[in-house]
Amino acid sequence: MADAVTEPEQAAATVRHAEEVMGTVFSFDVRGGEPAAVRAALAEAVAGLHRADAVFSTYREDSEVARLARGELSVDRCAPEVAEVLELAAEAERVSEGWFSTRYQGSLDPTGIVKGWAAERAARAVRGVEGVHGVSVNGGGDVQLLGAPEPHRAWRVGVADPLRPGGLAAVISAAGTQELAVATSGTAERGAHIVDPRTGRPAVTDLVAVTVVGPRLTWADCWATAAFAMGSREGLAWLEALPDVEGLLITAGDEVRCTGGLAARLG
């Protein structure tokens, strides 16, 4: 779980919006651009989130993914986004050597990648508005940051401490980059919901949370889930080997383990 850390002073051209969708809240913070144009882009981005929910929800019997899982549809008869997401998920499964999976109890379930992908897509759509220099999209605690909130300032994201409610385990800075994502997987918010793909049952590890930092939320979200399922030792080594990725792992025994480059992102 992560939250944007804001400074007391705000730029004049700031547009914010919060939308309930996909069973959580997506919060937008957009800096720069003409407000009417930004709001129009936000409306389209929000509509895209609702379309994604309608297409990918496993809780709706009439969603395309539910019908695909039942064999009532083929991928080529689904919305183009379905093939895109399934291709991304297949790549995540390959890179993680199967620790990330779109199968749950023998059925298709791509929800592990959809939220991060949808939040990243929404952020990029709004960032394309002329004059916009900074975008933050927080989808249920996973954050995609683009640009900067102000010249010579960087976005900062607080990572919640899973063992101390209300506290922060770290603050991640986007200084020096135009794209940064922060995603957390763990048991503090939703209990034992992460599945071990080898057993089909909730993952049993020594971890309570894994936070992954990288350029794209689509991947950061997948890598956090996979690393959590692996456990602290294997998960840390795997994250260390991924390019442009850093990780913060917290065990049930309150031990904090970090990849070697994470220190450069703190602050």
Helices and strands as residue ranges (DSSP letters): E 2-4, E 14-21, E 24-32, H 35-56, H 64-69, G 75-77, H 80-95, E 103-104, E 107-108, H 111-127, E 132-139, E 142-147, E 156-160, E 168-173, E 179-186, E 195-196, E 201-202, E 207-214, H 217-230, H 232-241, E 246-251, E 256-258, G 262-265
